[in-house]
Each structure stands twice: as C-alpha cells, then as structure tokens.
Amino acid sequence: MAETHPHEPHDESLSSRLNWLRAGVLGANDGIVSTAGLVVGVAAASTETSAILTAGIAGLTAGAISMAVGEYVSVSTQRDSEQALLSQERRELAEEPEYELAELTQIYRDKGLSDETARQVAAELTAHDAFAAHAEAELRLDPTDLTNPWHAALSSAVSFTIGALLPLLAILLPPVSWRIPVTFAAVLVALALTGSVSSRLGGSNPRRAVLRVVLGGALAMAVTYGIGQLAGVSGI
C-alpha cells in the first residue's frame, strides 16, 4: 500500500480548515489595525479614559458587526450560486444521463487518461454516486460540505473582536504618558505575529508579509495620531 507524505494536505477538508484559519487570522488583523487607529487617534486628542473606552468599544462593536454581516452576505451569495449549480447538475443527470456520462468521460480523457480508462472511471463513479462524481469533476464542489454563512459570520465577528481587544487593553491599562507608546509596541508585535502566521498558512515569504502588515499598521496609527493631535490642538 502506497504511503502518503504526512505534511501534504491531500484531504480537501484540511484545505478548507486552513482557509478558515487564514480568514480568522486576517479578521484578527483587521480588528487590531482598525481599533488601534481609532483609539490612538482619540488618545492623541484627549486623555479622558471614558472617551477612549467609548470610542474603542464603539469601534469594536461596529467593526465586528460589519465584518459578520459582510461575511454572511458574501458566503450566502456564494452558497446560493453553488446550490443553483448543483440543482442544475441534478436535473441534467435525471434528464440526460447518457450525455452526462459522456461528459464525465471527456473530463477524465482531458486529464490524460486513455479512452478506455476514462470510460471505465466515469462508469464506475457514476454507478457509485453519479451526482457526487459530477459535482466534484465539473463544479469542484462537495455537495455535503458547502460553506455555512452563519459559521462564516460568527468566525469573522469573533476573530475581529479578539484582534480589537488587544489595542483597546493596551491603550487603557498603562499610565496616561505610556498609553500611546505601549499601544504602538503591542500592536506592531501582534501584527508581526499575524503576518507571520498568515504567510506560513499561505506558503508565502514570512519576511515580506510581516513587513507589509507592520508598515501598514504603523502608517495607520501614525495618520490617526496626527489627526487626533490636530483635533486636540484645535479643540474640535
């Protein structure tokens, strides 16, 4: 019996889990950057803890809801499209089984199988589960494993919230004079971590990914800090 390499993700469910994990890391990254920019801007304009806390909680709540709603709508649209394609495929199998068998045979012929082998593979898969065979070969879909929009929405909201809590705590816990430096440091370290994790999950260069997210986060906080300073000086 042939052995598989233990580090190769042959199972599609593993690939799906990695995609979810990558999305969670990116959601946390969004929570970190957006909330950090908000609270740093407010802290630059005012030393009032209540103002910073209110802005931070409002930003966290609005961001988490926005992420959840956006993810729900996006995944729902994708799922509706997938279900429509699957319904059409089921209809075609019921109305034109011979044509569908020939189509499946051609798919495997195009993959490099000989005519005889392609016909045999198509026939055996059709006999076993014609609908699943066509869904996988033609649509690249698993009818039993479509993305759940509610799961996507909850995952997005939770990951954003977890990310947003870090800058919120970093700005509130230290003494007033240390608030902004501590927040800058904590956020940049957290962004370096999320950038490294997301790059490793995606198989890209960690150094470039970390540099991008750290510079982006630093720029966002610098801009909002500058705006907060201007607002505080002008008394807006």
Residue frames relative to the residue before (quaternion, step in Angstrom):
aa qw qx qy qz dx dy dz
M 1.0000 0.0000 0.0000 0.0000 0.00 0.00 0.00
A 0.4384 -0.7174 0.4760 0.2580 3.58 -0.76 1.03
E 0.3208 -0.7403 0.5600 0.1885 3.53 -1.05 0.79
T 0.3188 -0.7244 0.5744 0.2090 3.56 -1.13 0.62
H 0.5385 -0.5989 0.4740 0.3560 3.54 -1.20 0.47
P 0.4808 -0.7243 0.4110 0.2744 3.60 -0.65 1.08
H 0.7204 0.4480 -0.2648 0.4585 3.61 1.10 -0.52
E 0.5848 0.5705 -0.3851 0.4292 3.59 1.24 0.04
P 0.3658 -0.7632 0.4926 0.2029 3.63 -0.71 1.07
H 0.0473 -0.8300 0.5558 0.0060 3.60 0.33 1.23
D 0.6617 0.5088 -0.3050 0.4585 3.57 1.09 -0.68
E 0.4402 -0.7121 0.4763 0.2689 3.60 -0.74 1.03
S 0.6001 0.5606 -0.3735 0.4315 3.60 1.11 -0.59
L 0.5960 0.5445 -0.3595 0.4679 3.60 1.15 -0.57
S 0.6402 0.5156 -0.3182 0.4722 3.57 0.98 -0.85
S 0.6448 0.5200 -0.3153 0.4631 3.57 1.01 -0.83
R 0.6594 0.5022 -0.3132 0.4635 3.59 0.96 -0.84
L 0.6337 0.5237 -0.3313 0.4631 3.58 1.04 -0.74
N 0.6304 0.5271 -0.3310 0.4639 3.58 1.04 -0.75
W 0.6468 0.5081 -0.3159 0.4729 3.57 1.00 -0.83
L 0.6557 0.5079 -0.3170 0.4599 3.57 0.95 -0.86
R 0.6404 0.5170 -0.3234 0.4670 3.57 0.99 -0.83
A 0.6459 0.5127 -0.3150 0.4698 3.60 1.00 -0.83
G 0.6382 0.5279 -0.3254 0.4563 3.58 1.05 -0.76
V 0.6461 0.5141 -0.3137 0.4688 3.57 1.00 -0.83
L 0.6674 0.4906 -0.3003 0.4730 3.58 0.97 -0.85
G 0.6214 0.5331 -0.3399 0.4627 3.59 1.09 -0.69
A 0.6423 0.5073 -0.3148 0.4806 3.56 1.03 -0.82
N 0.6213 0.5456 -0.3319 0.4540 3.56 1.04 -0.79
D 0.6417 0.5149 -0.3175 0.4714 3.59 1.00 -0.83
G 0.6511 0.5222 -0.3126 0.4535 3.57 0.98 -0.87
I 0.6418 0.5281 -0.3195 0.4550 3.56 0.99 -0.83
V 0.7271 0.4595 -0.2606 0.4386 3.57 0.70 -1.11
S 0.7064 0.4728 -0.2913 0.4388 3.59 0.75 -1.00
T 0.6876 0.4646 -0.2906 0.4762 3.60 0.92 -0.85
A 0.6215 0.5383 -0.3451 0.4526 3.58 1.01 -0.76
G 0.6522 0.5144 -0.3167 0.4580 3.57 0.92 -0.89
L 0.6630 0.5202 -0.3031 0.4449 3.56 0.97 -0.88
V 0.7407 0.4200 -0.2555 0.4579 3.60 0.66 -1.05
V 0.6105 0.5303 -0.3630 0.4629 3.62 1.06 -0.60
G 0.6424 0.5247 -0.3210 0.4570 3.58 1.00 -0.79
V 0.6711 0.4761 -0.2971 0.4844 3.57 0.94 -0.88
A 0.6620 0.5141 -0.3096 0.4489 3.60 0.94 -0.88
A 0.6270 0.5298 -0.3373 0.4609 3.60 1.13 -0.59
A 0.7112 0.4434 -0.2514 0.4841 3.56 1.15 -0.59
S 0.8156 0.0740 0.0095 0.5738 3.58 1.10 -0.67
T 0.3481 -0.7253 0.5548 0.2122 3.57 -1.16 0.66
E 0.4347 0.7082 -0.4545 0.3207 3.60 1.27 0.01
T 0.4088 -0.7320 0.4951 0.2280 3.56 -0.59 1.17
S 0.6397 0.5432 -0.3307 0.4317 3.58 0.99 -0.83
A 0.6463 0.5174 -0.3207 0.4601 3.60 1.02 -0.79
I 0.6615 0.4986 -0.3021 0.4717 3.57 0.96 -0.89
L 0.6567 0.5148 -0.3057 0.4586 3.58 0.95 -0.91
T 0.6610 0.5088 -0.3095 0.4565 3.57 0.91 -0.91
A 0.6628 0.4956 -0.3033 0.4723 3.58 0.91 -0.91
G 0.6657 0.5168 -0.3064 0.4425 3.58 0.94 -0.89
I 0.6788 0.4764 -0.2941 0.4752 3.58 0.88 -0.92
A 0.6376 0.5213 -0.3279 0.4629 3.58 1.00 -0.81
G 0.6687 0.4977 -0.2975 0.4654 3.58 0.94 -0.88
L 0.6390 0.5246 -0.3175 0.4643 3.56 1.00 -0.85
T 0.6881 0.4892 -0.2856 0.4535 3.57 0.83 -1.00
A 0.6811 0.4862 -0.2910 0.4637 3.56 0.85 -1.00
G 0.6660 0.5119 -0.3054 0.4485 3.57 0.95 -0.85
A 0.6624 0.5072 -0.3079 0.4573 3.57 0.93 -0.91
I 0.6637 0.4921 -0.3053 0.4734 3.58 0.96 -0.86
S 0.6501 0.5218 -0.3168 0.4524 3.56 0.94 -0.89
M 0.6536 0.5061 -0.3081 0.4709 3.58 0.95 -0.88
A 0.6681 0.5099 -0.3038 0.4487 3.57 0.92 -0.93
V 0.6736 0.4906 -0.2967 0.4664 3.58 0.89 -0.93
G 0.6564 0.5167 -0.3092 0.4545 3.56 0.93 -0.90
E 0.6712 0.4881 -0.2961 0.4728 3.57 0.95 -0.89
Y 0.6357 0.5340 -0.3312 0.4484 3.58 1.00 -0.82
V 0.6728 0.4908 -0.2948 0.4686 3.58 0.88 -0.95
S 0.6662 0.5147 -0.3035 0.4463 3.58 0.90 -0.93
V 0.7120 0.4448 -0.2619 0.4761 3.58 0.80 -1.00
S 0.6119 0.5457 -0.3526 0.4511 3.60 1.06 -0.69
T 0.6469 0.5137 -0.3099 0.4707 3.56 0.99 -0.86
Q 0.6507 0.5078 -0.3058 0.4746 3.55 0.98 -0.89
R 0.6690 0.5043 -0.2987 0.4571 3.59 0.91 -0.92
D 0.6265 0.5330 -0.3366 0.4583 3.60 1.01 -0.80
S 0.6545 0.5096 -0.3065 0.4669 3.56 0.99 -0.87
E 0.6574 0.5102 -0.3052 0.4630 3.57 0.96 -0.87
Q 0.6654 0.4985 -0.3075 0.4629 3.58 0.94 -0.84
A 0.6213 0.5318 -0.3382 0.4656 3.58 1.08 -0.71
L 0.6554 0.5037 -0.3060 0.4723 3.58 0.97 -0.84
L 0.6607 0.5035 -0.3034 0.4667 3.58 0.99 -0.83
S 0.6338 0.5219 -0.3267 0.4681 3.58 1.04 -0.76
Q 0.6410 0.5159 -0.3160 0.4723 3.57 1.01 -0.83
E 0.6553 0.5115 -0.3091 0.4620 3.58 0.98 -0.86
R 0.6380 0.5209 -0.3234 0.4659 3.58 0.99 -0.79
R 0.6441 0.5250 -0.3077 0.4635 3.57 1.05 -0.84
E 0.6678 0.5048 -0.2980 0.4587 3.57 0.93 -0.92
L 0.6368 0.5252 -0.3302 0.4578 3.59 1.03 -0.73
A 0.6728 0.4907 -0.2967 0.4675 3.57 1.04 -0.75
E 0.7460 0.4208 -0.2226 0.4656 3.59 1.00 -0.84
E 0.8183 0.1170 -0.0293 0.5620 3.61 1.02 -0.77
P 0.0338 -0.8533 0.5200 0.0192 3.62 0.61 1.06
E 0.6545 0.5173 -0.3295 0.4421 3.61 0.97 -0.76
Y 0.6419 0.5109 -0.3174 0.4756 3.55 0.99 -0.82
E 0.6601 0.5118 -0.3069 0.4564 3.59 0.96 -0.87
L 0.6259 0.5243 -0.3361 0.4695 3.58 1.06 -0.72
A 0.6482 0.5046 -0.3108 0.4781 3.58 0.99 -0.85
E 0.6379 0.5296 -0.3195 0.4588 3.58 1.04 -0.78
L 0.6560 0.4982 -0.3046 0.4782 3.58 0.98 -0.85
T 0.6197 0.5399 -0.3336 0.4617 3.58 1.04 -0.78
Q 0.6628 0.5076 -0.3029 0.4597 3.57 0.94 -0.88
I 0.6033 0.5608 -0.3570 0.4405 3.58 1.04 -0.73
Y 0.7133 0.4307 -0.2626 0.4865 3.58 0.89 -0.92
R 0.5784 0.5514 -0.3748 0.4700 3.59 1.18 -0.48
D 0.6599 0.5087 -0.2981 0.4658 3.57 1.02 -0.84
K 0.6342 0.5280 -0.3276 0.4602 3.58 1.19 -0.48
G 0.6678 -0.5328 0.2904 0.4311 3.57 1.28 -0.08
L 0.5043 0.6425 -0.4374 0.3762 3.58 1.25 0.03
S 0.5463 -0.5916 0.4704 0.3609 3.55 -1.19 0.50
D 0.6864 -0.4829 0.3358 0.4276 3.59 -1.23 0.40
E 0.6899 0.4914 -0.2891 0.4460 3.56 0.84 -0.99
T 0.6761 0.4838 -0.2935 0.4720 3.58 0.92 -0.92
A 0.6366 0.5325 -0.3305 0.4493 3.59 0.97 -0.83
R 0.6580 0.5006 -0.3108 0.4689 3.59 0.97 -0.85
Q 0.6619 0.5102 -0.3098 0.4535 3.57 0.97 -0.84
V 0.6475 0.5098 -0.3162 0.4699 3.59 0.94 -0.90
A 0.6687 0.5021 -0.3025 0.4575 3.59 0.87 -0.95
A 0.6656 0.5071 -0.3057 0.4543 3.58 0.94 -0.87
E 0.6846 0.4848 -0.2940 0.4582 3.59 0.90 -0.89
L 0.6521 0.4971 -0.3156 0.4775 3.59 0.99 -0.79
T 0.6387 0.5216 -0.3230 0.4643 3.58 1.02 -0.78
A 0.6572 0.5053 -0.3115 0.4646 3.58 0.97 -0.81
H 0.6713 0.4980 -0.2985 0.4607 3.56 1.05 -0.74
D 0.7407 -0.2453 0.2115 0.5886 3.60 0.78 -1.08
A 0.2503 -0.8226 0.4937 0.1299 3.55 0.11 1.33
F 0.6670 0.5202 -0.3139 0.4312 3.57 0.88 -0.93
A 0.6744 0.4822 -0.2964 0.4742 3.60 0.88 -0.94
A 0.6368 0.5419 -0.3308 0.4376 3.59 0.99 -0.80
H 0.6987 0.4546 -0.2717 0.4809 3.58 0.91 -0.91
A 0.6190 0.5469 -0.3496 0.4423 3.59 1.01 -0.74
E 0.6934 0.4687 -0.2735 0.4741 3.56 0.97 -0.88
A 0.7301 0.4538 -0.2530 0.4439 3.58 0.80 -1.01
E 0.7616 0.3798 -0.2013 0.4850 3.60 0.89 -0.91
L 0.8174 0.2926 -0.1175 0.4821 3.55 0.84 -1.01
R 0.3195 -0.7548 0.4986 0.2822 3.57 1.28 -0.31
L 0.5214 0.6217 -0.4095 0.4170 3.57 1.02 0.84
D 0.2434 -0.7043 0.6408 0.1843 3.52 -1.27 0.55
P 0.3871 -0.7656 0.4592 0.2304 3.63 -0.34 1.19
T 0.6976 0.4666 -0.2707 0.4716 3.59 1.16 -0.54
D 0.7618 0.3501 -0.1733 0.5168 3.59 1.24 -0.15
L 0.2013 0.7794 -0.5611 0.1930 3.58 0.81 1.00
T 0.5757 -0.6142 0.4174 0.3422 3.56 -1.09 0.74
N 0.3271 -0.7368 0.5641 0.1787 3.56 -0.98 0.93
P 0.4011 -0.7446 0.4707 0.2513 3.65 -0.55 1.07
W 0.6227 0.5347 -0.3512 0.4506 3.60 1.10 -0.62
H 0.6319 0.5130 -0.3291 0.4788 3.57 1.01 -0.76
A 0.6501 0.5221 -0.3120 0.4554 3.57 0.97 -0.87
A 0.6602 0.5108 -0.3052 0.4583 3.58 0.94 -0.89
L 0.6730 0.4927 -0.2977 0.4645 3.58 0.90 -0.94
S 0.6470 0.5248 -0.3168 0.4534 3.58 0.93 -0.89
S 0.6635 0.5106 -0.3004 0.4570 3.56 0.95 -0.90
A 0.6704 0.5017 -0.2963 0.4595 3.59 0.93 -0.93
V 0.6696 0.5031 -0.3001 0.4566 3.58 0.93 -0.90
S 0.6780 0.4898 -0.3052 0.4553 3.59 0.85 -0.91
F 0.6329 0.5173 -0.3316 0.4711 3.59 1.02 -0.77
T 0.6590 0.5236 -0.3078 0.4437 3.59 0.92 -0.93
I 0.6460 0.5173 -0.3183 0.4623 3.57 0.94 -0.89
G 0.6681 0.4940 -0.2997 0.4688 3.56 0.95 -0.85
A 0.6823 0.5101 -0.2903 0.4358 3.57 0.95 -0.89
L 0.5973 0.5912 -0.3677 0.3981 3.60 1.09 -0.61
L 0.6076 0.5935 -0.3648 0.3815 3.60 1.02 -0.70
P 0.7248 0.3941 -0.2805 0.4906 3.67 0.65 -0.91
L 0.6013 0.5638 -0.3693 0.4293 3.59 1.10 -0.60
L 0.6815 0.4551 -0.2821 0.4989 3.58 0.95 -0.86
A 0.6439 0.5439 -0.3242 0.4295 3.59 0.99 -0.82
I 0.7016 0.4571 -0.2750 0.4724 3.59 1.04 -0.68
L 0.7129 0.4758 -0.2530 0.4487 3.60 1.14 -0.60
L 0.6986 0.5265 -0.2856 0.3914 3.59 0.96 -0.81
P 0.7002 0.4619 -0.3153 0.4439 3.69 0.81 -0.76
P 0.6429 -0.4689 0.4143 0.4418 3.60 -1.31 0.12
V 0.7042 -0.4985 0.3047 0.4033 3.56 -1.19 0.58
S 0.7009 0.4882 -0.2851 0.4349 3.60 0.83 -0.96
W 0.7187 0.4323 -0.2427 0.4875 3.59 1.21 -0.46
R 0.4113 0.7638 -0.4421 0.2280 3.58 1.24 -0.24
I 0.7510 0.4168 -0.2347 0.4553 3.55 0.63 -1.12
P 0.6532 0.4929 -0.3449 0.4597 3.67 0.86 -0.75
V 0.6547 0.5062 -0.3183 0.4624 3.61 0.94 -0.86
T 0.6580 0.5112 -0.3128 0.4559 3.56 0.95 -0.85
F 0.6230 0.5318 -0.3370 0.4641 3.57 0.96 -0.84
A 0.6910 0.4891 -0.2837 0.4504 3.57 0.82 -1.03
A 0.6782 0.4977 -0.2978 0.4513 3.59 0.85 -0.98
V 0.6692 0.5056 -0.2997 0.4546 3.57 0.94 -0.89
L 0.6732 0.4940 -0.3103 0.4544 3.60 0.88 -0.86
V 0.6286 0.5119 -0.3344 0.4806 3.60 1.05 -0.71
A 0.6646 0.5025 -0.3032 0.4625 3.60 0.94 -0.90
L 0.6576 0.5028 -0.3128 0.4657 3.58 0.99 -0.78
A 0.6124 0.5336 -0.3498 0.4669 3.57 1.06 -0.68
L 0.6501 0.5155 -0.3089 0.4650 3.58 1.04 -0.79
T 0.6911 0.4636 -0.2922 0.4713 3.61 0.83 -0.94
G 0.6296 0.5324 -0.3354 0.4556 3.58 1.05 -0.71
S 0.6567 0.5095 -0.3036 0.4659 3.56 1.01 -0.85
V 0.6660 0.5042 -0.3029 0.4588 3.59 0.92 -0.93
S 0.6856 0.4874 -0.2988 0.4507 3.60 0.83 -0.96
S 0.6514 0.5085 -0.3280 0.4578 3.60 1.00 -0.75
R 0.6570 0.5023 -0.3155 0.4654 3.60 0.97 -0.77
L 0.6367 0.5136 -0.3283 0.4723 3.58 1.05 -0.71
G 0.7327 0.4085 -0.2274 0.4945 3.55 1.09 -0.73
G 0.4693 -0.7082 0.4214 0.3172 3.57 1.28 -0.09
S 0.5061 0.6462 -0.4285 0.3779 3.61 1.18 0.46
N 0.6955 -0.4675 0.3492 0.4192 3.55 -1.34 0.00
P 0.3934 -0.7523 0.4712 0.2391 3.65 -0.48 1.14
R 0.6359 0.5586 -0.3459 0.4049 3.58 0.95 -0.82
R 0.6788 0.4758 -0.2973 0.4737 3.60 0.88 -0.91
A 0.6520 0.5236 -0.3197 0.4457 3.59 0.95 -0.88
V 0.6550 0.5047 -0.3086 0.4701 3.58 0.94 -0.89
L 0.6504 0.5249 -0.3180 0.4476 3.57 0.92 -0.91
R 0.6524 0.5266 -0.3189 0.4420 3.60 0.95 -0.88
V 0.7320 0.4334 -0.2648 0.4542 3.58 0.70 -1.04
V 0.6395 0.5220 -0.3340 0.4551 3.60 1.02 -0.71
L 0.6705 0.4817 -0.3014 0.4770 3.59 0.90 -0.87
G 0.6438 0.5244 -0.3198 0.4564 3.57 1.01 -0.81
G 0.6711 0.4904 -0.2945 0.4716 3.57 0.94 -0.88
A 0.6472 0.5158 -0.3198 0.4613 3.57 0.97 -0.85
L 0.6512 0.5132 -0.3148 0.4621 3.58 0.98 -0.83
A 0.6437 0.5270 -0.3240 0.4505 3.59 0.96 -0.88
M 0.6910 0.4633 -0.2885 0.4739 3.59 0.89 -0.89
A 0.6278 0.5372 -0.3433 0.4466 3.60 1.02 -0.74
V 0.6596 0.5087 -0.3073 0.4601 3.58 0.97 -0.88
T 0.7032 0.4491 -0.2840 0.4725 3.59 0.81 -0.95
Y 0.5943 0.5472 -0.3676 0.4608 3.59 1.10 -0.58
G 0.6625 0.5079 -0.3030 0.4597 3.55 0.94 -0.89
I 0.6491 0.5030 -0.3159 0.4752 3.57 0.99 -0.82
G 0.6455 0.5233 -0.3186 0.4560 3.58 1.00 -0.83
Q 0.6305 0.5340 -0.3261 0.4593 3.56 1.02 -0.81
L 0.6604 0.5022 -0.3028 0.4690 3.57 0.93 -0.93
A 0.6621 0.5064 -0.3058 0.4600 3.56 0.95 -0.89
G 0.6653 0.5100 -0.3044 0.4524 3.58 1.00 -0.82
V 0.6651 0.5046 -0.2984 0.4626 3.56 1.00 -0.86
S 0.7270 0.4291 -0.2443 0.4772 3.57 0.96 -0.88
G 0.4503 -0.7253 0.4262 0.2993 3.57 1.29 -0.16
I 0.3023 0.7639 -0.5168 0.2407 3.58 1.17 0.48
